[in-house]
Amino acid sequence: MDLIELLKALLFGIVEGITEWLPVSSTGHMMLLNQFIGLDVSPAFYDVFLVVIQLGAILAVITTYFRKLNPFAIRKTPAERKTTWGIWAKIVVGSIPAAIVGILLDNWFEEHVMNNGKVGYIVVAAALIVYGIVFIVMEAVNRRRIADAQAPRGRHAACKPGDTECQRIRSFKWTDEKEVEDTSEVISKVRSFDELSLGKAFAIGVFQSLAIVPGTSRSGSIIIGSMLLGTSRTIATEFAFFLAIPIMAGWSLLKFVKHGFDYTQGEWAIFGVGIATAFIVSLISIKFLVNFVKRHDFTAFGVYRIFIGLAVLGYFGILLGGFAQ
């Protein structure tokens, strides 16, 4: 058993645990990481490893949201159980588009994009940049809408500089008013899973299916689709977590079915280290993202995506001799 390969698997697990849930594309980061510390394994094993390592990330979601996703919890009220079953119904419905697209196009994208060096790099970089721009534009529009929704109306609509009375009225809140952490809720039609319809869940699933394009980011496409359809940032983020469970578990199973289970002891150890690391890091990433979106928007992730996209173009296109090769 090679200790160096296990340490590499540890690093891959860390990157997976961070980038799987943040809307920044795990594929693009894995491509960059593989260029610097590639695993000394066969292409077939590496292809399976990149998918199976996601099982650790899935377990982190189940662990973090076990009570919310468990309809059999003893302490749940009938209303809470109904909500939980409703969430699972929406998860199933939202998974249908991605399942269909994955079954029909996964092999094509694997052959013509992921395993086609120059095309893969261009597609990943383009997806990173394009979706980064979408995040920035979407949140710029949302900030204006939020500011407009929170602006005072009537004769107090405009406060002159130094007008303390106007500012006092503008900042007034009733003593029993609920403090809303997620500022996007003021412009959102869907602020809870009870308000998320099956039709919208399916539509969000269509956005998720776009993630078959490398560099898109599964969580990123879901978050964009959810918010465009009227959900708050918190609901969009949590639904991205939940939709990962059947899709990523099913994708891992398909990879095992396609490539089999005949691996060496060292290869199983690499699987184990990668999955365990992704699980631990994902627990931290999930908690971070949920707290982050309650207080901030996704603009920073958009900027970061553009930076990484340009880095991919620069490294693979210039440092490695250009895409013409």
C-alpha positions in Angstrom: 0.0 0.0 0.0 1.6 3.3 -1.1 1.4 6.0 1.5 1.9 8.7 -1.1 -1.2 7.7 -3.0 -3.2 7.6 0.2 -2.1 11.2 1.0 -3.1 12.2 -2.6 -6.5 10.6 -1.9 -6.7 12.7 1.2 -6.2 15.9 -0.8 -8.8 14.8 -3.3 -11.2 14.2 -0.5 -10.6 17.7 0.9 -11.2 19.3 -2.5 -14.3 17.2 -3.0 -15.7 18.1 0.4 -15.3 21.8 -0.2 -16.2 22.2 -3.9 -19.1 19.7 -4.1 -21.3 22.0 -2.0 -20.0 25.4 -2.8 -21.3 26.5 -6.2 -17.8 26.5 -7.8 -17.6 23.2 -9.7 -15.8 20.3 -8.2 -14.9 19.1 -11.7 -12.8 22.2 -12.6 -10.9 21.9 -9.3 -10.3 18.2 -9.7 -8.9 18.8 -13.1 -6.4 21.4 -11.7 -5.6 19.2 -8.7 -4.9 16.2 -10.9 -2.4 18.1 -13.0 -0.3 18.8 -9.9 -0.7 15.7 -7.8 -2.4 13.1 -10.1 -3.1 9.7 -8.6 -0.9 6.9 -9.9 -3.9 4.8 -11.0 -5.5 3.6 -14.2 -7.8 5.9 -16.1 -10.7 3.6 -15.5 -10.1 3.6 -11.7 -9.7 7.4 -11.6 -13.0 7.8 -13.5 -14.8 5.7 -10.8 -12.9 7.3 -8.0 -14.0 10.9 -8.9 -17.7 9.7 -8.7 -17.5 7.3 -5.8 -15.7 9.8 -3.6 -19.0 11.8 -3.6 -20.5 9.1 -1.3 -18.7 10.8 1.6 -20.3 14.1 0.7 -23.8 12.5 0.5 -23.3 10.9 4.0 -22.5 14.4 5.3 -25.8 15.7 4.0 -27.7 12.8 5.6 -25.9 13.2 8.9 -26.5 17.0 9.0 -30.1 16.9 8.0 -31.0 13.5 9.5 -33.9 14.8 11.6 -35.3 17.0 8.9 -35.2 14.2 6.3 -36.3 11.4 8.7 -40.1 11.1 8.5 -40.1 8.4 11.2 -38.6 10.6 13.9 -40.5 10.0 17.1 -40.6 13.6 18.3 -42.0 14.9 15.0 -45.6 16.1 14.9 -48.0 14.9 12.2 -47.5 18.3 10.4 -43.7 17.9 10.5 -44.0 14.3 9.2 -46.2 15.6 6.4 -43.6 18.2 5.5 -40.8 15.6 5.5 -42.7 13.3 3.2 -43.3 16.3 1.0 -39.6 17.1 0.9 -38.9 13.5 -0.2 -41.6 13.7 -2.9 -40.0 16.9 -4.2 -36.6 15.3 -4.1 -37.8 12.4 -6.2 -39.6 14.6 -8.7 -36.6 17.0 -8.9 -34.3 14.1 -9.6 -36.2 12.8 -12.7 -34.8 15.2 -15.3 -31.1 14.7 -14.2 -31.6 10.9 -14.1 -33.0 10.9 -17.7 -30.3 13.2 -19.0 -27.5 11.3 -17.2 -28.6 7.9 -18.5 -28.9 9.3 -22.1 -25.8 11.5 -22.2 -23.3 10.5 -19.5 -21.3 8.2 -21.8 -21.3 10.8 -24.6 -20.0 13.5 -22.3 -17.4 11.2 -20.8 -16.1 10.2 -24.3 -16.3 13.5 -26.1 -15.7 16.0 -23.3 -14.1 14.6 -20.2 -11.7 12.3 -22.0 -11.0 14.8 -24.8 -8.3 17.0 -23.3 -8.6 20.2 -25.2 -12.3 20.1 -25.4 -12.7 19.2 -21.8 -10.6 22.2 -20.6 -12.4 24.6 -22.8 -15.9 23.4 -21.7 -15.0 23.5 -18.0 -13.4 26.9 -18.3 -16.3 28.3 -20.3 -18.9 26.9 -17.9 -17.0 28.3 -14.9 -16.9 31.8 -16.4 -20.5 31.8 -17.8 -22.1 30.7 -14.6 -19.9 33.0 -12.6 -21.3 35.9 -14.7 -24.8 34.6 -14.2 -24.3 34.6 -10.4 -23.0 38.1 -10.4 -25.8 39.5 -12.6 -28.5 37.6 -10.8 -27.4 38.8 -7.4 -27.0 42.4 -8.6 -30.6 42.3 -9.7 -31.6 40.7 -6.4 -29.8 43.4 -4.4 -31.8 46.1 -6.2 -35.1 44.2 -5.6 -34.3 43.7 -1.9 -33.4 47.4 -1.5 -36.6 48.4 -3.2 -38.7 46.0 -1.0 -37.1 47.3 2.2 -37.4 51.0 1.2 -39.9 53.1 3.1 -43.0 54.2 1.3 -45.2 57.3 1.3 -43.9 60.6 2.7 -41.0 58.8 4.4 -39.7 57.3 1.1 -36.7 59.6 0.9 -34.7 60.6 3.9 -32.6 63.8 3.7 -29.1 63.8 5.0 -29.1 64.5 8.7 -32.9 63.9 9.1 -32.7 61.7 12.2 -36.5 61.5 12.5 -36.8 60.1 9.0 -34.1 57.6 9.7 -35.7 56.6 13.0 -39.0 55.8 11.2 -37.2 54.0 8.5 -35.4 51.7 10.9 -38.4 51.1 13.1 -39.6 47.5 13.8 -42.4 46.1 15.8 -41.3 44.5 19.0 -42.8 41.1 17.9 -41.5 41.3 14.4 -39.5 38.2 13.3 -35.9 38.9 12.6 -35.2 37.5 9.1 -31.6 36.4 8.6 -31.9 35.5 4.9 -32.4 38.9 3.3 -33.6 37.3 0.1 -36.8 36.2 1.8 -38.3 39.6 1.3 -38.4 39.0 -2.5 -39.0 35.3 -2.5 -42.2 33.5 -3.1 -40.9 30.2 -1.7 -39.5 30.6 1.9 -40.1 27.1 3.1 -40.4 23.6 1.6 -44.1 23.6 2.2 -44.3 26.5 -0.3 -42.2 24.6 -2.9 -44.6 23.0 -5.4 -43.9 19.7 -7.2 -43.9 21.6 -10.5 -41.2 24.0 -9.3 -39.2 21.0 -7.9 -39.3 19.4 -11.4 -38.3 22.7 -13.0 -35.4 23.0 -10.6 -34.5 19.4 -11.5 -34.2 20.5 -15.2 -31.6 23.1 -14.1 -29.8 20.3 -12.2 -29.6 18.3 -15.4 -27.5 21.1 -16.9 -24.7 20.0 -14.5 -23.9 17.1 -16.9 -21.8 19.8 -18.6 -18.4 19.7 -16.8 -17.6 22.9 -14.9 -21.2 23.9 -14.4 -21.5 22.8 -10.8 -24.5 20.7 -9.8 -25.2 22.8 -6.7 -24.6 26.0 -8.7 -27.1 25.2 -11.4 -29.7 24.2 -8.8 -29.2 27.4 -6.8 -29.5 29.5 -9.9 -32.6 27.7 -11.1 -34.2 27.7 -7.6 -33.7 31.5 -7.1 -34.9 32.3 -10.6 -38.0 30.3 -9.8 -38.6 32.4 -6.6 -37.0 30.5 -3.7 -35.0 32.1 -1.0 -31.2 31.5 -0.9 -31.6 29.2 2.1 -34.2 27.0 0.4 -32.2 26.9 -2.8 -29.1 25.8 -0.9 -30.7 23.2 1.1 -32.6 21.8 -1.9 -29.3 21.5 -3.7 -28.0 19.4 -0.8 -31.1 17.2 -0.8 -31.2 16.6 -4.6 -27.6 15.3 -4.4 -28.7 12.2 -2.4 -30.4 10.2 -5.1 -28.4 11.6 -8.0 -25.0 11.1 -6.6 -25.8 7.8 -5.0 -27.3 6.5 -8.3 -24.3 7.8 -10.3 -21.9 6.0 -8.0 -23.8 2.8 -8.4 -23.8 3.2 -12.2 -20.1 3.6 -12.2 -19.6 0.5 -10.1 -22.0 -1.5 -12.4 -20.1 -0.2 -15.5 -16.6 -0.9 -14.2 -17.2 -3.7 -11.7 -16.0 -4.2 -8.1 -12.7 -6.0 -8.9 -10.1 -3.6 -7.2 -6.9 -4.2 -5.3 -6.5 -3.7 -1.6 -4.6 -0.5 -2.3 -7.4 0.8 -4.6 -10.0 0.1 -1.9 -7.9 1.9 0.6 -7.8 4.9 -1.8 -11.6 4.8 -2.0 -11.9 4.6 1.8 -9.5 7.6 2.5 -11.2 9.7 -0.2 -14.7 9.0 1.0 -13.9 9.5 4.7 -12.1 12.8 4.0 -14.9 14.1 1.8 -17.4 13.2 4.5 -15.6 15.1 7.3 -14.8 18.2 5.1 -18.4 18.2 3.7 -19.8 18.5 7.3 -17.8 21.7 7.7 -18.6 23.0 4.2 -22.4 22.5 4.5 -22.5 24.3 7.8 -20.4 27.1 6.4 -22.5 27.6 3.3 -25.9 27.5 5.1 -24.6 30.2 7.5 -23.0 32.2 4.7 -26.1 32.5 2.5 -28.2 33.8 5.4 -26.0 36.8 5.6 -24.5 37.2 2.2 -25.3 36.6 -1.5 -23.5 34.5 -4.1 -21.6 37.3 -5.8 -18.3 36.2 -4.2 -18.7 32.7 -5.7 -19.4 34.2 -9.1 -16.2 36.2 -9.0 -14.3 33.2 -7.8 -15.7 31.0 -10.6 -14.5 33.6 -13.2 -11.1 33.6 -11.6 -10.8 29.8 -11.7 -12.2 29.7 -15.2 -9.5 32.1 -16.4 -6.9 30.0 -14.4 -8.0 26.9 -16.3 -7.7 28.7 -19.6 -4.4 30.2 -18.7 -2.8 27.0 -17.4 -4.1 24.5 -19.8 -4.2 26.8 -22.8 -1.0 28.7 -22.3 1.3 26.9 -19.9 0.6 23.5 -21.5 1.2 24.8 -25.0 -2.3 25.8 -26.1 -5.5 24.1 -27.0 -4.4 23.4 -30.6 -2.5 20.4 -29.6 
